[in-house]
């Protein structure tokens, strides 16, 4: 395993990296333009809803990776993606890198909704199910319909967007394969990648375990991307370095 990244060639914007950044930019501009001019909320259509929700669409597991809530969100994700993604595309090639990116994004979404279901959705639905049973037992159709609407609201209220989970997977894979590469914290403090990765993981884990309802950051998605990235890169480098399947 390489301990430090030493590229044999450098391409500032490899094909897949460039195209993913462009697509993210276009989605962001489209979200702003259509929302301002026509009141069309693309986040409602392309953000990822809980699969059991009526608002879920089959394309959302992929399209949510290209949606961002603000310019700062987009800029940070795309800068991080360019910094580490361009490395992997040069090392792995286009096809393998794209597979890795998409699969880590799906892994991030899976862990996020698994935890959201356990902590938030399931308890709320269980409570509402008791009310629904009581309403049906009493023959109160208005109450039953109201409870059903509340149940759908619980299932559909969570909507995740952004490439952060996939980018976290790319970043953790970089730290795994090139642990002694120096990165610069606050632009001037050199820190080895493996230590920054540990700090990042512990920060996200601590924030996720607080279960703060007011925190709009999907910390479990970040953790899911990290874990999926580590699992994939570890499996690849121990078994078959040419492909994932």
Backbone as CSV, one residue per row, in Angstrom:
resi,resn,N_x,N_y,N_z,CA_x,CA_y,CA_z,C_x,C_y,C_z
1,UNK,0.849,-1.204,0.000,0.000,0.000,0.000,0.877,1.244,0.000
2,UNK,0.579,2.210,-0.836,1.329,3.457,-0.854,1.040,4.265,0.402
3,UNK,2.085,4.869,0.954,1.927,5.664,2.162,1.763,7.148,1.872
4,UNK,2.188,7.568,0.674,2.121,8.975,0.317,1.846,9.086,-1.166
5,UNK,0.984,10.022,-1.536,0.607,10.160,-2.933,1.723,10.845,-3.701
6,UNK,2.231,10.168,-4.748,3.264,10.712,-5.600,2.855,10.489,-7.055
7,UNK,2.081,11.400,-7.622,1.540,11.198,-8.965,2.623,11.163,-10.027
8,UNK,2.412,10.297,-11.027,3.337,10.235,-12.147,2.957,11.243,-13.219
9,UNK,1.738,11.695,-13.212,1.284,12.736,-14.130,0.228,13.546,-13.397
10,UNK,-0.079,14.714,-13.911,-1.075,15.544,-13.229,-2.035,16.136,-14.242
11,UNK,-3.299,15.936,-13.986,-4.358,16.519,-14.808,-5.261,17.272,-13.848
12,UNK,-5.279,18.599,-13.951,-5.981,19.396,-12.947,-7.470,19.101,-12.908
13,UNK,-8.060,18.699,-14.039,-9.477,18.353,-14.078,-9.687,17.121,-14.958
14,UNK,-9.483,15.921,-14.397,-9.776,14.709,-15.160,-11.244,14.665,-15.564
15,UNK,-11.573,13.826,-16.527,-12.896,13.840,-17.174,-14.050,13.686,-16.196
16,UNK,-14.049,12.625,-15.371,-15.172,12.371,-14.473,-15.262,13.460,-13.411
17,UNK,-14.133,13.832,-12.860,-14.118,14.906,-11.856,-14.703,16.184,-12.437
18,UNK,-14.241,16.548,-13.623,-14.732,17.767,-14.281,-16.233,17.701,-14.532
19,UNK,-16.695,16.571,-15.078,-18.114,16.464,-15.419,-19.008,16.469,-14.189
20,UNK,-18.587,15.829,-13.116,-19.392,15.838,-11.895,-19.478,17.247,-11.316
21,UNK,-18.383,17.980,-11.349,-18.398,19.373,-10.865,-19.329,20.219,-11.735
22,UNK,-19.270,20.034,-13.045,-20.148,20.790,-13.960,-21.610,20.462,-13.696
23,UNK,-21.935,19.176,-13.544,-23.326,18.778,-13.302,-23.833,19.369,-11.995
24,UNK,-23.000,19.331,-10.961,-23.401,19.938,-9.692,-23.664,21.428,-9.855
25,UNK,-22.799,22.093,-10.599,-22.990,23.523,-10.838,-24.269,23.812,-11.600
26,UNK,-24.563,22.999,-12.614,-25.779,23.199,-13.399,-27.036,22.953,-12.568
27,UNK,-27.010,21.909,-11.749,-28.146,21.647,-10.866,-28.361,22.813,-9.908
28,UNK,-27.269,23.365,-9.388,-27.396,24.485,-8.460,-27.975,25.715,-9.158
29,UNK,-27.461,26.027,-10.327,-27.979,27.176,-11.073,-29.442,26.960,-11.449
30,UNK,-29.779,25.737,-11.848,-31.165,25.442,-12.182,-32.083,25.581,-10.984
31,UNK,-31.623,25.147,-9.824,-32.418,25.275,-8.601,-32.684,26.733,-8.282
32,UNK,-31.641,27.561,-8.396,-31.798,28.984,-8.101,-32.702,29.666,-9.126
33,UNK,-32.468,29.391,-10.402,-33.213,30.078,-11.460,-34.680,29.679,-11.464
34,UNK,-34.966,28.396,-11.412,-36.357,27.945,-11.465,-37.110,28.312,-10.191
35,UNK,-36.406,28.290,-9.063,-37.062,28.664,-7.823,-37.423,30.131,-7.797
36,UNK,-36.513,30.970,-8.298,-36.745,32.422,-8.291,-37.766,32.841,-9.340
37,UNK,-37.635,32.315,-10.551,-38.471,32.769,-11.651,-39.843,32.095,-11.701
38,UNK,-39.901,30.816,-11.344,-41.142,30.064,-11.547,-41.665,29.377,-10.288
39,UNK,-40.958,29.520,-9.193,-41.411,28.889,-7.954,-41.333,27.378,-7.972
40,UNK,-40.478,26.823,-8.832,-40.299,25.367,-8.916,-39.175,24.953,-7.983
41,UNK,-39.464,24.084,-7.058,-38.480,23.651,-6.074,-37.868,22.321,-6.527
42,UNK,-36.695,22.396,-7.146,-36.041,21.181,-7.620,-35.577,20.287,-6.475
43,UNK,-35.342,20.872,-5.314,-34.927,20.060,-4.171,-36.030,19.084,-3.783
44,UNK,-37.287,19.506,-3.935,-38.402,18.613,-3.643,-38.424,17.426,-4.597
45,UNK,-37.989,17.648,-5.826,-38.025,16.586,-6.838,-36.774,15.726,-6.824
46,UNK,-35.625,16.345,-6.595,-34.361,15.628,-6.760,-33.643,15.325,-5.457
47,UNK,-34.070,15.931,-4.334,-33.533,15.525,-3.047,-34.054,14.143,-2.693
48,UNK,-33.355,13.450,-1.794,-33.708,12.067,-1.473,-34.670,11.993,-0.297
49,UNK,-35.848,11.455,-0.552,-36.855,11.223,0.485,-36.751,9.793,1.005
50,UNK,-37.335,9.591,2.155,-37.425,8.252,2.723,-38.173,7.353,1.738
51,UNK,-37.637,6.170,1.407,-38.236,5.338,0.346,-39.697,4.972,0.547
52,UNK,-40.189,4.910,1.791,-41.592,4.563,2.020,-42.520,5.766,1.882
53,UNK,-41.962,6.930,1.622,-42.770,8.142,1.480,-43.399,8.225,0.102
54,UNK,-44.555,8.858,0.018,-45.191,9.096,-1.280,-44.370,10.061,-2.130
55,UNK,-43.486,10.834,-1.478,-42.666,11.811,-2.197,-41.407,11.191,-2.801
56,UNK,-41.163,9.913,-2.508,-39.968,9.253,-3.042,-40.143,8.959,-4.527
57,UNK,-39.044,9.201,-5.281,-39.007,8.878,-6.701,-37.760,8.041,-6.982
58,UNK,-37.826,7.200,-7.990,-36.754,6.232,-8.237,-35.418,6.897,-8.543
59,UNK,-35.435,8.108,-9.094,-34.186,8.763,-9.483,-33.485,9.454,-8.307
60,UNK,-34.162,9.653,-7.199,-33.618,10.452,-6.103,-32.333,9.910,-5.471
61,UNK,-32.134,8.575,-5.368,-30.871,8.099,-4.794,-29.635,8.598,-5.539
62,UNK,-29.777,8.890,-6.833,-28.649,9.430,-7.593,-28.695,10.951,-7.643
63,UNK,-29.855,11.523,-7.934,-29.918,12.974,-8.141,-29.642,13.780,-6.872
64,UNK,-29.889,13.201,-5.697,-29.643,13.973,-4.472,-28.164,14.307,-4.314
65,UNK,-27.287,13.516,-4.983,-25.855,13.769,-4.904,-25.447,15.043,-5.638
66,UNK,-26.336,15.583,-6.478,-26.012,16.771,-7.269,-26.762,18.015,-6.796
67,UNK,-27.491,17.899,-5.697,-28.265,19.021,-5.184,-27.566,19.638,-3.970
68,UNK,-27.605,20.977,-3.885,-26.994,21.662,-2.749,-27.888,22.807,-2.294
69,UNK,-27.840,23.057,-0.982,-28.734,24.040,-0.393,-28.246,25.467,-0.459
70,UNK,-26.991,25.680,-0.823,-26.447,27.025,-0.898,-25.090,26.999,-1.570
71,UNK,-24.595,28.182,-1.916,-23.326,28.252,-2.639,-22.170,27.757,-1.784
72,UNK,-22.184,28.069,-0.488,-21.123,27.603,0.396,-21.073,26.080,0.468
73,UNK,-22.247,25.472,0.555,-22.356,24.019,0.575,-21.767,23.421,-0.707
74,UNK,-22.139,23.980,-1.835,-21.638,23.522,-3.125,-20.134,23.717,-3.234
75,UNK,-19.655,24.905,-2.867,-18.240,25.229,-3.021,-17.364,24.301,-2.187
76,UNK,-17.735,24.075,-0.927,-16.933,23.215,-0.060,-16.888,21.785,-0.593
77,UNK,-18.052,21.257,-0.990,-18.091,19.890,-1.497,-17.293,19.731,-2.783
78,UNK,-17.439,20.674,-3.702,-16.751,20.541,-4.984,-15.252,20.785,-4.853
79,UNK,-14.850,21.662,-3.954,-13.416,21.859,-3.729,-12.788,20.587,-3.152
80,UNK,-13.448,20.004,-2.159,-12.955,18.760,-1.561,-12.954,17.630,-2.577
81,UNK,-14.023,17.570,-3.382,-14.118,16.526,-4.400,-13.005,16.666,-5.425
82,UNK,-12.754,17.886,-5.865,-11.665,18.114,-6.824,-10.312,17.743,-6.216
83,UNK,-10.083,18.140,-4.972,-8.787,17.911,-4.335,-8.448,16.423,-4.257
84,UNK,-9.431,15.603,-3.834,-9.151,14.177,-3.642,-9.641,13.319,-4.808
85,UNK,-10.746,13.730,-5.419,-11.290,12.940,-6.516,-10.371,12.911,-7.723
86,UNK,-9.710,14.030,-8.025,-8.807,14.053,-9.174,-7.648,13.092,-8.970
87,UNK,-7.234,12.914,-7.719,-6.168,11.954,-7.405,-6.608,10.545,-7.760
88,UNK,-7.804,10.159,-7.285,-8.270,8.796,-7.508,-8.591,8.521,-8.973
89,UNK,-9.083,9.504,-9.667,-9.371,9.270,-11.080,-8.083,9.000,-11.855
90,UNK,-6.997,9.678,-11.476,-5.714,9.438,-12.121,-5.143,8.069,-11.745
91,UNK,-5.349,7.677,-10.495,-4.804,6.404,-10.014,-5.641,5.225,-10.494
92,UNK,-6.976,5.355,-10.454,-7.876,4.243,-10.729,-8.406,4.207,-12.156
93,UNK,-8.532,5.350,-12.765,-9.200,5.419,-14.057,-10.648,5.861,-13.909
94,UNK,-11.252,6.239,-15.024,-12.566,6.875,-14.993,-13.668,5.947,-14.490
95,UNK,-13.753,4.745,-15.066,-14.856,3.842,-14.754,-14.851,3.445,-13.281
96,UNK,-13.701,3.068,-12.807,-13.592,2.597,-11.433,-13.862,3.715,-10.434
97,UNK,-13.370,4.924,-10.739,-13.592,6.059,-9.853,-15.069,6.435,-9.796
98,UNK,-15.750,6.444,-10.937,-17.169,6.780,-10.958,-17.974,5.764,-10.164
99,UNK,-17.660,4.488,-10.299,-18.338,3.462,-9.510,-18.154,3.724,-8.018
100,UNK,-16.928,3.992,-7.644,-16.627,4.233,-6.236,-17.425,5.418,-5.702
101,UNK,-17.456,6.491,-6.455,-18.143,7.711,-6.023,-19.637,7.468,-5.825
102,UNK,-20.278,6.834,-6.800,-21.718,6.606,-6.709,-22.069,5.633,-5.582
103,UNK,-21.276,4.581,-5.429,-21.576,3.588,-4.401,-21.386,4.169,-3.008
104,UNK,-20.363,4.992,-2.811,-20.197,5.619,-1.497,-21.347,6.577,-1.206
105,UNK,-21.843,7.258,-2.249,-22.999,8.132,-2.052,-24.228,7.366,-1.628
106,UNK,-24.451,6.202,-2.237,-25.585,5.361,-1.849,-25.405,4.806,-0.444
107,UNK,-24.186,4.438,-0.093,-23.924,3.956,1.264,-24.184,5.031,2.301
108,UNK,-23.828,6.258,1.974,-24.083,7.377,2.879,-25.579,7.558,3.111
109,UNK,-26.352,7.529,2.025,-27.806,7.694,2.138,-28.435,6.554,2.930
110,UNK,-27.942,5.340,2.725,-28.497,4.184,3.430,-28.320,4.317,4.938
111,UNK,-27.109,4.644,5.390,-26.886,4.755,6.830,-27.699,5.905,7.416
112,UNK,-27.792,7.000,6.683,-28.571,8.139,7.167,-30.019,7.737,7.424
113,UNK,-30.652,7.125,6.431,-32.061,6.802,6.595,-32.287,5.629,7.542
114,UNK,-31.313,4.758,7.664,-31.421,3.693,8.659,-31.495,4.294,10.058
115,UNK,-30.622,5.245,10.346,-30.607,5.862,11.669,-31.824,6.767,11.876
116,UNK,-32.206,7.503,10.821,-33.393,8.352,10.922,-34.627,7.501,11.213
117,UNK,-34.706,6.344,10.577,-35.854,5.459,10.807,-35.870,4.967,12.249
118,UNK,-34.735,4.516,12.744,-34.670,3.961,14.096,-34.944,5.024,15.150
119,UNK,-34.358,6.199,14.973,-34.421,7.238,16.006,-35.675,8.093,15.910
120,UNK,-36.137,8.345,14.702,-37.193,9.345,14.511,-38.469,8.758,13.907
121,UNK,-38.362,8.172,12.730,-39.555,7.764,11.987,-40.314,6.636,12.682
122,UNK,-39.623,5.569,13.056,-40.300,4.410,13.645,-41.047,4.753,14.932
123,UNK,-40.416,5.458,15.895,-41.166,5.810,17.115,-42.391,6.671,16.837
124,UNK,-42.258,7.632,15.911,-43.390,8.503,15.585,-44.516,7.711,14.932
125,UNK,-44.162,6.809,14.023,-45.191,6.004,13.360,-45.879,5.051,14.321
126,UNK,-45.139,4.510,15.264,-45.742,3.620,16.252,-46.772,4.356,17.098
127,UNK,-46.430,5.584,17.499,-47.366,6.384,18.284,-48.618,6.720,17.474
128,UNK,-48.416,7.088,16.214,-49.552,7.428,15.360,-50.390,6.198,15.029
129,UNK,-49.759,5.039,14.951,-50.503,3.818,14.670,-51.494,3.516,15.780
130,UNK,-51.110,3.801,17.021,-52.025,3.620,18.156,-53.240,4.526,17.986
131,UNK,-52.990,5.785,17.593,-54.100,6.713,17.367,-54.990,6.237,16.223
132,UNK,-54.352,5.725,15.168,-55.127,5.249,14.022,-56.018,4.065,14.413
133,UNK,-55.459,3.162,15.205,-56.252,2.016,15.663,-57.449,2.466,16.495
134,UNK,-57.232,3.458,17.358,-58.323,3.981,18.184,-59.388,4.656,17.323
135,UNK,-58.931,5.420,16.331,-59.876,6.112,15.452,-60.721,5.117,14.670
136,UNK,-60.090,4.079,14.175,-60.823,3.063,13.415,-61.768,2.274,14.314
137,UNK,-61.344,2.022,15.553,-62.205,1.302,16.492,-63.455,2.105,16.822
138,UNK,-63.287,3.443,16.874,-64.423,4.314,17.172,-65.230,4.656,15.922
139,UNK,-64.714,4.276,14.773,-65.403,4.602,13.528,-65.321,6.070,13.172
140,UNK,-64.307,6.761,13.672,-64.139,8.188,13.417,-63.266,8.368,12.176
141,UNK,-63.897,8.488,11.032,-63.151,8.564,9.779,-62.327,9.838,9.648
142,UNK,-62.857,10.959,10.140,-62.111,12.216,10.052,-60.816,12.128,10.846
143,UNK,-60.912,11.568,12.048,-59.714,11.395,12.876,-58.729,10.452,12.188
144,UNK,-59.227,9.369,11.637,-58.370,8.395,10.965,-57.648,9.026,9.769
145,UNK,-58.360,9.818,8.972,-57.739,10.475,7.828,-56.669,11.465,8.275
146,UNK,-56.947,12.183,9.359,-55.971,13.124,9.884,-54.702,12.398,10.358
147,UNK,-54.874,11.273,11.015,-53.718,10.488,11.474,-52.929,9.958,10.281
148,UNK,-53.616,9.503,9.249,-52.929,9.018,8.049,-52.110,10.128,7.397
149,UNK,-52.660,11.340,7.388,-51.901,12.474,6.846,-50.667,12.757,7.702
150,UNK,-50.813,12.643,9.006,-49.664,12.844,9.889,-48.602,11.773,9.665
151,UNK,-49.018,10.551,9.434,-48.065,9.470,9.188,-47.276,9.709,7.900
152,UNK,-47.960,10.174,6.872,-47.252,10.482,5.629,-46.312,11.668,5.819
153,UNK,-46.723,12.633,6.628,-45.856,13.769,6.910,-44.574,13.322,7.603
154,UNK,-44.692,12.388,8.522,-43.511,11.852,9.211,-42.590,11.161,8.217
155,UNK,-43.155,10.379,7.313,-42.337,9.640,6.343,-41.662,10.557,5.332
156,UNK,-42.281,11.689,5.029,-41.771,12.533,3.947,-41.006,13.761,4.421
157,UNK,-40.929,13.997,5.737,-40.329,15.248,6.196,-38.815,15.296,6.005
158,UNK,-38.158,14.147,5.938,-36.710,14.126,5.775,-36.344,14.136,4.297
159,UNK,-35.466,15.044,3.934,-35.037,15.201,2.551,-33.555,15.555,2.549
160,UNK,-32.708,14.638,2.096,-31.275,14.919,2.132,-30.773,15.281,0.737
161,UNK,-29.842,16.211,0.705,-29.238,16.671,-0.535,-27.739,16.836,-0.319
162,UNK,-26.999,16.814,-1.410,-25.589,17.122,-1.348,-24.676,15.937,-1.608
163,UNK,-23.460,16.266,-2.023,-22.448,15.256,-2.329,-21.577,14.939,-1.127
164,UNK,-21.918,15.477,0.045,-21.034,15.367,1.206,-20.716,13.926,1.578
165,UNK,-21.706,13.031,1.526,-21.469,11.647,1.893,-20.482,10.976,0.947
166,UNK,-20.676,11.168,-0.357,-19.763,10.585,-1.341,-18.375,11.202,-1.220
167,UNK,-18.317,12.514,-1.010,-17.025,13.191,-0.854,-16.310,12.694,0.397
168,UNK,-17.070,12.451,1.467,-16.466,11.905,2.687,-15.855,10.536,2.415
169,UNK,-16.513,9.734,1.579,-15.969,8.428,1.217,-14.667,8.555,0.435
170,UNK,-14.625,9.500,-0.491,-13.404,9.736,-1.271,-12.274,10.203,-0.359
171,UNK,-12.617,11.100,0.557,-11.609,11.643,1.470,-11.045,10.557,2.379
172,UNK,-11.907,9.694,2.934,-11.432,8.647,3.818,-10.623,7.600,3.055
173,UNK,-11.000,7.328,1.813,-10.224,6.399,0.992,-8.826,6.957,0.738
174,UNK,-8.743,8.263,0.513,-7.435,8.904,0.326,-6.583,8.730,1.579
175,UNK,-7.181,8.977,2.745,-6.435,8.846,4.003,-6.005,7.407,4.247
176,UNK,-6.802,6.457,3.792,-6.473,5.041,3.967,-5.305,4.634,3.073
177,UNK,-5.335,5.074,1.817,-4.314,4.657,0.856,-3.039,5.489,0.948
178,UNK,-3.178,6.760,1.339,-2.022,7.646,1.412,-1.966,8.302,2.793
179,UNK,-1.840,7.505,3.854,-1.999,8.030,5.220,-0.959,9.059,5.625
180,UNK,0.228,9.008,5.027,1.297,9.919,5.440,1.422,11.147,4.554
181,UNK,0.498,11.316,3.633,0.490,12.535,2.827,0.144,13.721,3.721
182,UNK,0.873,14.803,3.547,0.641,15.992,4.368,-0.430,16.875,3.742
183,UNK,-1.408,17.228,4.558,-2.434,18.190,4.168,-2.308,19.387,5.097
184,UNK,-2.820,20.512,4.645,-2.604,21.745,5.404,-3.899,22.218,6.043
185,UNK,-3.916,22.125,7.368,-5.057,22.576,8.151,-5.008,24.092,8.271
186,UNK,-6.136,24.744,7.964,-6.211,26.206,7.951,-5.181,26.805,6.986
187,UNK,-4.811,26.016,5.971,-3.957,26.431,4.864,-2.471,26.538,5.213
188,UNK,-2.089,26.389,6.479,-0.662,26.534,6.793,-0.147,25.558,7.849
189,UNK,-1.016,24.742,8.461,-0.570,23.781,9.470,-0.511,22.397,8.828
190,UNK,0.684,21.829,8.615,0.784,20.510,7.984,0.361,19.397,8.941
191,UNK,-0.567,18.569,8.483,-1.044,17.436,9.275,-1.148,16.235,8.342
192,UNK,-0.718,15.067,8.800,-0.820,13.872,7.973,-2.282,13.500,7.757
193,UNK,-2.558,12.950,6.596,-3.933,12.624,6.215,-4.596,11.692,7.222
194,UNK,-3.872,10.734,7.755,-4.471,9.764,8.676,-4.956,10.432,9.961
195,UNK,-4.270,11.463,10.409,-4.700,12.150,11.629,-5.904,13.047,11.369
196,UNK,-5.903,13.720,10.228,-7.070,14.533,9.873,-8.305,13.661,9.692
197,UNK,-8.114,12.485,9.100,-9.239,11.570,8.905,-9.814,11.133,10.244
198,UNK,-8.952,10.841,11.199,-9.413,10.440,12.521,-10.175,11.572,13.206
199,UNK,-9.647,12.782,13.109,-10.321,13.943,13.701,-11.692,14.147,13.061
200,UNK,-11.732,14.050,11.741,-12.987,14.235,11.002,-14.015,13.185,11.404
201,UNK,-13.576,11.927,11.487,-14.480,10.847,11.863,-15.030,11.047,13.269
202,UNK,-14.175,11.391,14.204,-14.611,11.572,15.592,-15.556,12.761,15.726
203,UNK,-15.290,13.820,14.965,-16.178,14.983,14.995,-17.574,14.617,14.489
204,UNK,-17.631,13.923,13.342,-18.923,13.548,12.775,-19.655,12.571,13.691
205,UNK,-18.935,11.629,14.285,-19.561,10.666,15.186,-20.133,11.367,16.408
206,UNK,-19.367,12.289,16.978,-19.846,13.024,18.148,-21.088,13.844,17.815
207,UNK,-21.060,14.528,16.675,-22.208,15.348,16.272,-23.424,14.478,15.979
208,UNK,-23.199,13.323,15.344,-24.311,12.447,15.005,-24.983,11.886,16.249
209,UNK,-24.193,11.522,17.244,-24.741,10.891,18.443,-25.484,11.867,19.351
210,UNK,-25.382,13.152,19.071,-26.141,14.132,19.857,-27.616,14.157,19.452
211,UNK,-27.920,13.679,18.251,-29.301,13.617,17.747,-30.013,14.966,17.938
212,UNK,-29.341,16.029,17.531,-29.893,17.380,17.662,-30.895,17.635,16.537
213,UNK,-32.152,17.811,16.893,-33.196,18.011,15.886,-33.001,19.306,15.108
214,UNK,-32.287,20.271,15.687,-32.071,21.551,15.024,-30.839,21.543,14.111
215,UNK,-30.074,20.477,14.157,-28.883,20.366,13.316,-29.313,19.913,11.921
216,UNK,-29.074,20.752,10.931,-29.499,20.467,9.568,-28.473,19.665,8.773
217,UNK,-27.366,19.295,9.408,-26.312,18.530,8.735,-26.567,17.038,8.903
218,UNK,-26.488,16.286,7.812,-26.734,14.836,7.854,-25.438,14.117,8.244
219,UNK,-25.124,14.146,9.544,-23.856,13.574,10.010,-23.774,12.072,9.756
220,UNK,-24.900,11.366,9.890,-24.862,9.936,9.637,-24.613,9.632,8.159
221,UNK,-25.009,10.524,7.275,-24.684,10.346,5.859,-23.181,10.471,5.649
222,UNK,-22.566,11.415,6.330,-21.111,11.555,6.236,-20.415,10.302,6.752
223,UNK,-20.887,9.807,7.889,-20.308,8.585,8.454,-20.524,7.397,7.521
224,UNK,-21.709,7.321,6.927,-21.985,6.234,6.000,-21.074,6.269,4.792
225,UNK,-20.820,7.477,4.268,-19.899,7.604,3.145,-18.487,7.191,3.524
226,UNK,-18.047,7.604,4.709,-16.711,7.221,5.171,-16.572,5.711,5.285
227,UNK,-17.544,5.090,5.951,-17.479,3.645,6.171,-17.550,2.873,4.854
228,UNK,-18.438,3.295,3.957,-18.545,2.622,2.670,-17.251,2.790,1.867
229,UNK,-16.685,3.989,1.905,-15.428,4.220,1.205,-14.311,3.337,1.729
230,UNK,-14.213,3.217,3.050,-13.179,2.375,3.643,-13.390,0.902,3.310
231,UNK,-14.641,0.447,3.389,-14.929,-0.959,3.079,-14.558,-1.275,1.633
232,UNK,-14.954,-0.396,0.714,-14.699,-0.653,-0.691,-13.216,-0.633,-1.018
233,UNK,-12.519,0.368,-0.521,-11.110,0.485,-0.881,-10.293,-0.614,-0.217
234,UNK,-10.670,-1.020,0.965,-9.971,-2.110,1.646,-10.209,-3.420,0.901
235,UNK,-11.437,-3.660,0.487,-11.766,-4.879,-0.249,-11.036,-4.926,-1.575
236,UNK,-11.007,-3.800,-2.283,-10.355,-3.736,-3.586,-8.864,-4.013,-3.459
237,UNK,-8.225,-3.362,-2.509,-6.777,-3.478,-2.419,-6.321,-4.804,-1.827
238,UNK,-7.214,-5.526,-1.209,-6.848,-6.841,-0.695,-7.181,-7.963,-1.669
239,UNK,-8.076,-7.674,-2.628,-8.507,-8.753,-3.525,-8.196,-8.447,-4.984
240,UNK,-8.900,-7.500,-5.570,-8.752,-7.267,-7.001,-8.629,-5.785,-7.251
241,UNK,-7.479,-5.323,-7.673,-7.264,-3.896,-7.838,-7.749,-3.373,-9.189
242,UNK,-8.241,-4.226,-10.033,-8.616,-3.783,-11.369,-10.068,-3.362,-11.484
243,UNK,-10.959,-3.878,-10.604,-12.370,-3.561,-10.728,-13.104,-3.870,-9.433
244,UNK,-14.330,-3.361,-9.307,-15.106,-3.532,-8.083,-16.027,-4.733,-8.143
245,UNK,-16.332,-5.257,-9.329,-17.340,-6.289,-9.450,-16.733,-7.589,-9.942
